Amino acid sequence: MIELINKGVILADKVKINKDILSKMRGLMFSKPLKKGEALVLVSDEEGIFETTLHMFFVFFSIDILWLDKEYTVVDKRESVRSFTPLIIPSKAAKYIIELPKKTAQYVRVGDVVEFRKV
Protein backbone atom coordinates (compact mmCIF):
# COMPACT_ATOMS: atom_id res chain seq x y z
CA MET A 1 0.00 0.00 0.00
CA ILE A 2 1.19 3.53 -0.76
CA GLU A 3 0.47 6.90 0.82
CA LEU A 4 0.85 10.23 -0.96
CA ILE A 5 2.24 12.88 1.37
CA ASN A 6 2.85 16.60 0.87
CA LYS A 7 4.58 18.64 3.59
CA GLY A 8 3.72 16.01 6.20
CA VAL A 9 0.04 15.92 5.23
CA ILE A 10 -1.40 12.68 3.84
CA LEU A 11 -3.17 13.48 0.57
CA ALA A 12 -4.24 9.87 0.02
CA ASP A 13 -3.76 6.52 1.72
CA LYS A 14 -5.73 4.40 -0.75
CA VAL A 15 -3.70 4.82 -3.93
CA LYS A 16 -4.15 2.95 -7.19
CA ILE A 17 -1.28 3.16 -9.68
CA ASN A 18 -1.92 2.65 -13.40
CA LYS A 19 1.14 2.01 -15.55
CA ASP A 20 -0.14 0.02 -18.51
CA ILE A 21 -1.67 1.73 -21.52
CA LEU A 22 -5.19 0.30 -21.17
CA SER A 23 -5.63 1.19 -17.50
CA LYS A 24 -4.22 4.69 -18.15
CA MET A 25 -6.62 5.18 -21.07
CA ARG A 26 -9.58 4.16 -18.91
CA GLY A 27 -8.50 6.26 -15.93
CA LEU A 28 -11.61 7.28 -14.00
CA MET A 29 -14.08 6.85 -16.87
CA PHE A 30 -17.33 5.24 -15.72
CA SER A 31 -16.04 4.88 -12.15
CA LYS A 32 -17.59 5.96 -8.87
CA PRO A 33 -16.43 9.28 -7.40
CA LEU A 34 -13.16 9.22 -5.52
CA LYS A 35 -13.66 9.22 -1.76
CA LYS A 36 -11.56 11.13 0.74
CA GLY A 37 -8.18 9.42 1.00
CA GLU A 38 -8.34 7.84 -2.47
CA ALA A 39 -6.16 8.69 -5.46
CA LEU A 40 -5.37 7.40 -8.91
CA VAL A 41 -1.80 7.80 -10.15
CA LEU A 42 -1.11 7.53 -13.88
CA VAL A 43 2.54 6.86 -14.68
CA SER A 44 3.86 7.90 -18.08
CA ASP A 45 6.75 6.07 -19.73
CA GLU A 46 8.47 9.40 -20.35
CA GLU A 47 8.27 12.92 -19.02
CA GLY A 48 6.26 15.04 -21.42
CA ILE A 49 3.28 17.27 -22.01
CA PHE A 50 1.50 15.19 -24.66
CA GLU A 51 1.97 12.01 -22.60
CA THR A 52 0.26 13.59 -19.59
CA THR A 53 -2.59 15.44 -21.29
CA LEU A 54 -6.00 14.33 -19.99
CA HIS A 55 -9.70 14.49 -20.76
CA MET A 56 -12.70 14.07 -18.48
CA PHE A 57 -15.07 12.35 -20.91
CA PHE A 58 -17.33 9.91 -19.04
CA VAL A 59 -15.96 10.96 -15.66
CA PHE A 60 -19.13 12.01 -13.87
CA PHE A 61 -17.59 13.98 -10.99
CA SER A 62 -15.08 16.79 -10.44
CA ILE A 63 -11.49 16.08 -9.35
CA ASP A 64 -8.24 17.80 -8.47
CA ILE A 65 -5.23 16.96 -10.64
CA LEU A 66 -1.51 17.22 -9.87
CA TRP A 67 1.27 16.76 -12.43
CA LEU A 68 4.67 15.70 -11.09
CA ASP A 69 8.03 15.47 -12.84
CA LYS A 70 10.38 12.49 -12.45
CA GLU A 71 11.66 13.95 -9.16
CA TYR A 72 8.07 14.04 -7.76
CA THR A 73 7.99 17.84 -7.87
CA VAL A 74 4.59 19.36 -8.63
CA VAL A 75 4.92 21.12 -12.00
CA ASP A 76 1.22 21.96 -12.47
CA LYS A 77 -2.13 21.52 -10.78
CA ARG A 78 -5.81 22.07 -11.46
CA GLU A 79 -8.58 22.15 -8.91
CA SER A 80 -12.21 21.15 -9.33
CA VAL A 81 -11.85 19.96 -12.92
CA ARG A 82 -15.37 19.33 -14.16
CA SER A 83 -16.74 16.27 -15.87
CA PHE A 84 -16.55 16.13 -19.63
CA THR A 85 -13.76 18.74 -19.83
CA PRO A 86 -12.37 17.91 -23.28
CA LEU A 87 -8.68 18.70 -22.85
CA ILE A 88 -6.52 19.30 -19.79
CA ILE A 89 -2.95 20.09 -20.79
CA PRO A 90 -0.21 20.54 -18.18
CA SER A 91 1.91 23.68 -18.46
CA LYS A 92 5.16 21.71 -18.06
CA ALA A 93 6.38 18.22 -18.85
CA ALA A 94 5.38 15.61 -16.26
CA LYS A 95 5.82 11.91 -15.61
CA TYR A 96 3.10 11.37 -12.98
CA ILE A 97 -0.52 12.46 -12.89
CA ILE A 98 -2.30 12.28 -9.56
CA GLU A 99 -6.10 12.40 -9.65
CA LEU A 100 -7.62 13.27 -6.28
CA PRO A 101 -11.05 14.01 -4.85
CA LYS A 102 -12.16 17.60 -5.25
CA LYS A 103 -10.68 19.99 -2.62
CA THR A 104 -7.81 17.63 -1.75
CA ALA A 105 -5.12 19.67 -3.54
CA GLN A 106 -6.09 23.08 -2.20
CA TYR A 107 -2.92 23.38 -0.08
CA VAL A 108 -0.55 21.82 -2.62
CA ARG A 109 1.57 24.34 -4.52
CA VAL A 110 3.64 24.12 -7.70
CA GLY A 111 7.17 23.37 -6.52
CA ASP A 112 6.09 21.11 -3.65
CA VAL A 113 7.56 17.60 -3.60
CA VAL A 114 5.05 14.77 -3.12
CA GLU A 115 6.31 11.73 -1.26
CA PHE A 116 5.21 8.22 -2.27
CA ARG A 117 5.55 6.26 0.99
CA LYS A 118 5.09 2.49 1.20
CA VAL A 119 3.18 1.41 4.29
N, C-alpha and C positions, 0 to 999 in steps of 0.2 A: 504494500500500500504506500502511496505517496501523498505528502502534504505540500501545498504551495504556500510559501511564506514570504511576506514583504515587510521589512522593517520590524520583524518580530511578531507580526500579526498573521494569523493563519487565514489565507484567502479561501482555501478549500482543503478538505481532508478526505474527500471522496472523489478521486481524480481518475478519469479514464484517458488513456493515451492512445491516439490513432496514428499509426505510422504507415500502414499500407494504403495504396491508392484508393481502393474501394471504400474503406471505412472513412477516409478523409473526404471523399466525394460526398458521402452520405451525411457526414457531420451530424447536425441536429435535426435534419429534415424528418418530419413526421414523428418526432419524439415528444415526450412529455416535457413540460417546462423544467428547467434546472431548479433544484431546491437549494436552499442555503447550505453551503459547505460542499456543493458539487461543482465540478469543472470538467470540461473536455479540452484536452491538449492535442492539437494537430501538429505533427512534426514533419517539416519539409526536408527533402533530401539535401537541398542547398539553401543557402541564404539568398533571398531575392524578394522582389516586389511582386512579380507575376505569380510566383509560387505560393505566395501567402495572401493573394487577393481572394475575397469571400463574396458570397451572396447569401441572402436570407430567404430564398424561395422555399416555401413549404416548411418554414420554421414559424410556428404560430404563437410566438412569445418574444418579448424583447430581451436582449442580453447585453452584457458589457464584454468588450473584446480588448485583449492586450496582445501586442506583437513584441516578441523578444528576439534579440540577435543570438548568435551562437554562444555568447558569454552570459546569457540570461538577463541582459539589460533591456529594460522596456524602451523600445524605440518609437512606439506609437500606441495610442489607446483611443477607444470610442466607448461612450457610455450610452446606455438605453437605445441600442440599435434596434429599430423596429422590424417586425416581420415583413417579409417580401421586399426588403431593400435590395435593389438589383445588383449593386456593385459597391463593395467596401474595399478600398485600396489603401494599404498602409503608406505612410509618407516616406518610410525608409525600408531598406531591405531587412527581412526578418527570417528566422529559421523556425520559430515556435509561435503558434497562435494559441492563446488561452481564451476559451469562451466560458464566461461566468454568469451567474444570475445577475439580473439588473440590480444596480446599486452596490455591487460588491467591490468595484474598482474605483469608487469615489475618492479614496485616499491614496491611490497609486499614482505616481507621477512618472513622466518620461524621464529616464535616467536612473530610476530605481532598479535594483537587482533583485529578481525573484529567485528564491531558493526552492529547489526541488528536493525535499527531504524524505528519505525512505523511513517508514515507521514499522 
